[in-house]
Amino acid sequence: MASVIEQIWFEGHPAGTVLKPFLWPLSKLFGAVSQRRRLQYQTGRKAVYRSSVPVVVVGNITAGGNGKTPVVIWLVEQLKAAGLNPGVVSRGYGAKAPHYPYRVDSQSTTAEVGDEPVLIFRRTGVPVAVSPKRAEAVQLIEPDVDVIITDDGLQHYALARDIEIVVIDGQRRFGNQQLIPLGPLREGCDRLQEVDFLICNGGNAEENEIPMQLVPSDLVNLKTGERLGVTKLQGDVVAMAGIGHPPRFFNTLEQLGITPVKCQPFADHQAFAEQELQQLSELGQHLVMTEKDAVKCHTFAQSNWWYLPVDAEMPAEQADSLINRIIKVKEEYGSSSA
């Protein structure tokens, strides 16, 4: 069913015409409720939390994954290199922590805090906190950081933000440009005119967008940590991906010269059963997955399981402009409190 919905949203599936009379009213209702909710925060009828440090939101206006987490990791690394002490907050989608807010540590599991928070913490080592109420997560790590990046949360208006970054899937863009459930939009495309930066992940970036590519590095073995060049992997490969848009990962493998004997997509944030993945891996000599999948599989990984890390890359001039903007906002916070 999810596959059909995505085809309606992004590929013009004929079922969209049949379902439109039913989905269109729901889409209008979704838009009205969303606009009313945002207006309540804008007019002060609902409380908005303003952090003592700058808040940078990395989000999107479409449902599903667009490449936000690699952008968050890139931002953290760039800000650390510039001498700042960033932290990250997340909703912790699909997980259940012992309590909220909850700080991620080296023992945290994806079942407790979610896939992305574990991945971000392992990659960067910076303070990471989760809570459905992002303001609570901000307050938890606020004393230890001087800038906060929120992974997703563009529509979480209970948290004030200083800079908004929207990540766009350069291949699928905005689909049929209709609101949920008729289309993939959480907010209308006019919302893009209000944000500070647009980052286009793959495809052809428009003039006002920063082009970004996800650049893969060596494969990493889940069991041993061994790194291996993609071209040196010998034998049949089974590929799996439990991300927002699995075909993106499968296409990346083929561009690298790996033609899997089977490509197995999973739902985003899906929990994996050891036996299921073991059976899947037996269809080839190696099982290759995304880094986001790998954080859920380390405890039962086999010696022939690998993940492919990717890093966000952007043109230097535009990347510097984005980072310098954050640094400037941070300096303004410092001067106002002096």
C-alpha positions as CSV (number, residue, x, y, z in Angstrom):
1,M,0.0,0.0,0.0
2,A,2.8,2.4,0.9
3,S,4.4,1.8,-2.5
4,V,1.2,2.6,-4.3
5,I,0.8,5.8,-2.3
6,E,4.3,6.9,-3.2
7,Q,3.6,6.2,-6.9
8,I,0.5,8.3,-6.7
9,W,2.5,11.1,-5.1
10,F,5.6,11.1,-7.3
11,E,4.8,9.0,-10.4
12,G,1.2,9.9,-11.4
13,H,-0.1,6.4,-10.7
14,P,-3.7,6.0,-12.2
15,A,-5.0,5.1,-8.8
16,G,-4.5,8.8,-7.9
17,T,-7.3,9.8,-10.3
18,V,-9.7,7.2,-8.7
19,L,-8.8,8.2,-5.2
20,K,-8.7,11.9,-5.6
21,P,-12.4,12.6,-4.8
22,F,-11.7,10.8,-1.4
23,L,-8.3,12.2,-0.7
24,W,-8.8,15.8,-1.8
25,P,-11.1,16.7,1.1
26,L,-8.7,15.1,3.6
27,S,-5.9,17.1,2.0
28,K,-7.8,20.3,2.4
29,L,-8.6,19.5,6.0
30,F,-4.9,18.6,6.7
31,G,-3.9,22.0,5.3
32,A,-6.4,23.9,7.3
33,V,-5.4,22.2,10.6
34,S,-1.7,22.8,9.9
35,Q,-2.2,26.5,9.1
36,R,-4.4,27.0,12.2
37,R,-1.8,25.3,14.4
38,R,1.1,27.4,13.0
39,L,-1.0,30.6,13.4
40,Q,-1.6,29.8,17.1
41,Y,2.2,29.8,17.7
42,Q,2.8,32.9,15.6
43,T,0.2,34.9,17.5
44,G,1.3,33.7,20.9
45,R,-1.8,31.7,21.7
46,K,0.5,28.7,22.1
47,A,3.8,28.9,23.9
48,V,7.0,29.0,21.9
49,Y,10.3,28.1,23.6
50,R,13.3,30.4,22.8
51,S,16.6,28.7,23.5
52,S,19.6,30.6,25.0
53,V,21.7,29.4,22.1
54,P,21.0,29.6,18.3
55,V,18.7,26.9,16.9
56,V,19.2,25.6,13.3
57,V,16.4,23.5,11.9
58,V,17.2,21.0,9.2
59,G,13.8,19.8,7.8
60,N,11.7,19.4,4.7
61,I,8.2,20.1,3.5
62,T,7.6,16.5,2.1
63,A,7.0,13.3,3.9
64,G,9.8,10.7,3.9
65,G,13.5,10.9,3.8
66,N,15.3,13.6,1.7
67,G,18.8,13.3,3.1
68,K,18.4,15.4,6.2
69,T,20.6,13.3,8.5
70,P,23.8,13.6,6.3
71,V,23.2,17.3,6.3
72,V,23.0,17.4,10.1
73,I,26.2,15.4,10.4
74,W,27.9,17.7,7.9
75,L,26.8,20.8,9.8
76,V,28.1,19.3,13.1
77,E,31.5,18.5,11.6
78,Q,31.8,21.9,9.9
79,L,30.8,23.8,13.1
80,K,33.2,21.8,15.2
81,A,36.0,22.6,12.7
82,A,35.1,26.3,13.1
83,G,35.6,26.0,16.9
84,L,32.0,25.8,18.0
85,N,30.4,23.2,20.3
86,P,27.2,22.0,18.5
87,G,24.5,19.7,19.8
88,V,21.7,17.9,18.1
89,V,18.1,17.3,19.1
90,S,15.6,14.9,17.5
91,R,12.1,13.6,18.1
92,G,13.4,10.0,18.3
93,Y,10.8,8.8,15.8
94,G,9.6,5.2,16.2
95,A,11.4,4.7,19.5
96,K,10.5,4.7,23.2
97,A,13.0,6.1,25.6
98,P,12.9,5.2,29.4
99,H,11.9,8.8,29.9
100,Y,11.9,12.2,28.2
101,P,13.9,14.2,27.5
102,Y,16.6,11.5,27.1
103,R,20.3,12.0,26.3
104,V,21.9,9.6,23.9
105,D,25.1,7.8,25.0
106,S,27.2,4.9,23.7
107,Q,24.8,2.4,25.2
108,S,21.7,3.8,23.7
109,T,19.8,1.6,21.3
110,T,17.7,2.5,18.3
111,A,14.6,1.0,20.1
112,E,15.1,3.6,22.8
113,V,16.1,6.7,20.8
114,G,15.6,6.0,17.1
115,D,17.9,5.3,14.2
116,E,19.1,8.8,13.4
117,P,20.1,9.9,16.9
118,V,22.2,6.8,17.4
119,L,23.8,7.3,14.0
120,I,24.5,11.0,14.6
121,F,26.0,10.3,18.1
122,R,28.3,7.6,16.8
123,R,29.4,9.7,13.9
124,T,30.0,12.9,15.7
125,G,30.3,12.3,19.4
126,V,28.4,15.6,20.2
127,P,25.6,15.9,22.7
128,V,22.4,14.4,21.3
129,A,19.0,14.4,23.0
130,V,15.6,13.2,22.0
131,S,12.0,14.1,23.0
132,P,8.7,14.4,21.2
133,K,8.7,17.9,22.7
134,R,11.9,19.2,21.1
135,A,12.1,22.1,23.5
136,E,12.7,19.6,26.4
137,A,15.5,18.0,24.4
138,V,17.0,21.5,23.8
139,Q,16.9,22.3,27.5
140,L,18.6,19.1,28.4
141,I,21.8,19.8,26.4
142,E,21.6,23.6,26.3
143,P,24.2,24.1,29.1
144,D,26.8,22.0,27.1
145,V,26.6,23.5,23.7
146,D,26.7,26.9,21.9
147,V,24.5,26.0,18.9
148,I,21.7,23.4,18.5
149,I,20.8,21.6,15.3
150,T,17.4,19.9,15.1
151,D,17.2,16.9,12.9
152,D,13.8,17.4,11.2
153,G,11.2,19.6,13.0
154,L,10.5,22.3,10.4
155,Q,6.8,22.0,11.4
156,H,7.5,21.8,15.1
157,Y,6.6,25.5,15.8
158,A,6.7,25.1,19.6
159,L,10.5,25.6,19.3
160,A,11.7,29.0,18.1
161,R,14.5,28.8,15.4
162,D,17.1,31.2,14.1
163,I,17.9,29.5,10.8
164,E,15.8,27.2,8.7
165,I,17.3,24.8,6.2
166,V,15.1,22.7,3.9
167,V,16.5,19.6,2.2
168,I,15.0,18.7,-1.2
169,D,15.1,15.4,-2.9
170,G,16.5,16.5,-6.2
171,Q,15.1,13.5,-8.1
172,R,11.5,13.4,-6.8
173,R,11.2,17.1,-5.8
174,F,7.7,17.8,-4.5
175,G,5.8,15.1,-6.5
176,N,2.3,16.2,-7.4
177,Q,2.7,19.3,-5.1
178,Q,-0.4,18.3,-3.1
179,L,-0.8,18.2,0.7
180,I,-1.0,14.9,2.6
181,P,-2.7,12.5,1.9
182,L,-3.4,13.4,-1.7
183,G,0.3,14.3,-2.1
184,P,3.6,14.3,-0.1
185,L,3.6,17.9,1.2
186,R,3.5,18.7,4.9
187,E,3.2,22.4,3.9
188,G,2.7,24.1,0.6
189,C,5.6,25.0,-1.7
190,D,5.1,28.7,-0.8
191,R,6.7,27.8,2.6
192,L,10.0,27.5,0.8
193,Q,10.1,31.3,0.2
194,E,10.4,31.8,4.0
195,V,13.3,29.5,4.8
196,D,17.0,30.6,4.9
197,F,18.6,27.9,2.8
198,L,17.5,25.3,0.3
199,I,19.7,22.3,-0.2
200,C,19.1,20.1,-3.2
201,N,20.1,16.4,-2.7
202,G,21.1,15.1,-6.1
203,G,19.3,15.9,-9.4
204,N,19.5,19.4,-10.9
205,A,19.5,22.2,-8.3
206,E,17.7,25.4,-9.1
207,E,19.4,28.8,-9.0
208,N,18.4,29.5,-5.4
209,E,19.4,26.0,-4.1
210,I,22.7,24.7,-2.8
211,P,23.6,21.5,-4.8
212,M,24.5,18.6,-2.6
213,Q,25.8,15.1,-3.4
214,L,26.0,12.1,-1.0
215,V,29.5,10.8,-1.6
216,P,30.1,7.1,-0.5
217,S,33.3,6.0,1.1
218,D,34.7,2.5,1.7
219,L,32.4,-0.3,2.9
220,V,32.6,-1.0,6.6
221,N,32.2,-4.5,8.1
222,L,29.5,-4.6,10.8
223,K,31.3,-7.4,12.7
224,T,34.9,-6.4,12.5
225,G,35.0,-2.7,11.5
226,E,37.2,-3.6,8.5
227,R,37.1,-1.1,5.7
228,L,37.1,-2.3,2.1
229,G,37.0,-0.4,-1.2
230,V,33.7,-1.0,-3.0
231,T,35.4,-2.4,-6.1
232,K,37.3,-5.0,-4.0
233,L,34.1,-6.7,-2.7
234,Q,34.0,-10.1,-4.5
235,G,30.9,-12.3,-4.9
236,D,27.2,-11.9,-5.2
237,V,25.7,-9.0,-3.2
238,V,22.3,-8.7,-1.6
239,A,21.3,-5.1,-0.9
240,M,18.8,-3.8,1.7
241,A,17.7,-0.4,2.7
242,G,15.2,0.7,5.4
243,I,15.2,4.5,4.5
244,G,12.8,7.0,3.2
245,H,13.5,6.2,-0.4
246,P,15.4,2.8,-0.8
247,P,15.9,3.1,-4.6
248,R,18.3,5.9,-4.0
249,F,20.6,3.5,-2.2
250,F,20.3,0.7,-4.7
251,N,21.0,3.2,-7.5
252,T,24.2,4.3,-5.7
253,L,25.4,0.8,-5.5
254,E,24.9,0.3,-9.2
255,Q,26.7,3.5,-9.9
256,L,29.6,2.1,-7.9
257,G,29.7,-1.0,-10.0
258,I,27.7,-3.3,-7.7
259,T,24.7,-5.0,-9.3
260,P,22.9,-6.8,-6.4
261,V,21.3,-10.2,-7.1
262,K,18.5,-8.9,-4.9
263,C,17.4,-5.5,-3.6
264,Q,15.2,-5.6,-0.5
265,P,13.5,-2.4,0.5
266,F,12.2,-2.0,4.0
267,A,9.9,0.6,5.6
268,D,11.7,3.6,7.1
269,H,12.6,3.1,10.8
270,Q,11.5,-0.6,10.6
271,A,12.9,-2.8,13.3
272,F,14.8,-5.8,11.9
273,A,14.5,-9.4,13.0
274,E,17.8,-11.3,13.1
275,Q,16.4,-14.4,11.4
276,E,14.9,-12.4,8.6
277,L,18.1,-10.7,7.7
278,Q,20.1,-13.9,8.1
279,Q,17.8,-15.6,5.5
280,L,18.2,-12.5,3.3
281,S,22.0,-12.6,3.5
282,E,22.0,-16.3,2.5
283,L,20.8,-15.3,-1.0
284,G,24.3,-14.0,-1.8
285,Q,27.8,-13.9,-0.4
286,H,27.5,-10.4,1.1
287,L,24.8,-8.3,2.6
288,V,25.2,-4.6,2.0
289,M,23.1,-2.0,3.8
290,T,23.0,1.7,4.6
291,E,24.7,3.1,7.7
292,K,21.3,4.0,9.1
293,D,20.3,0.3,8.9
294,A,23.6,-0.8,10.4
295,V,23.0,0.9,13.7
296,K,20.1,-1.5,14.2
297,C,22.0,-4.6,13.3
298,H,25.4,-4.4,15.1
299,T,24.4,-6.8,18.0
300,F,23.6,-9.7,15.7
301,A,25.6,-8.9,12.6
302,Q,27.4,-11.6,10.6
303,S,30.9,-11.5,9.2
304,N,29.7,-10.9,5.7
305,W,27.5,-7.9,6.5
306,W,28.7,-4.5,5.3
307,Y,27.4,-0.9,5.4
308,L,28.2,2.0,3.0
309,P,28.7,5.3,4.7
310,V,27.9,8.5,2.8
311,D,29.0,12.1,3.3
312,A,27.3,15.3,2.2
313,E,29.4,17.4,-0.1
314,M,28.5,20.9,-1.3
315,P,30.3,23.6,-3.3
316,A,32.8,25.4,-1.1
317,E,31.6,28.9,-1.6
318,Q,27.9,28.1,-0.8
319,A,28.9,25.8,2.1
320,D,31.0,28.6,3.6
321,S,28.1,31.1,3.2
322,L,25.8,28.7,5.2
323,I,28.4,28.0,8.0
324,N,29.3,31.7,8.2
325,R,25.6,32.6,8.7
326,I,25.4,30.3,11.6
327,I,28.6,31.6,13.1
328,K,27.3,35.2,12.8
329,V,24.1,34.3,14.5
330,K,26.0,32.7,17.3
331,E,28.2,35.7,17.7
332,E,25.1,37.9,17.9
333,Y,23.8,35.8,20.7
334,G,27.1,36.2,22.5
335,S,27.0,40.0,22.2
336,S,23.4,40.3,23.3
337,S,24.1,38.4,26.5
338,A,27.3,40.4,27.3
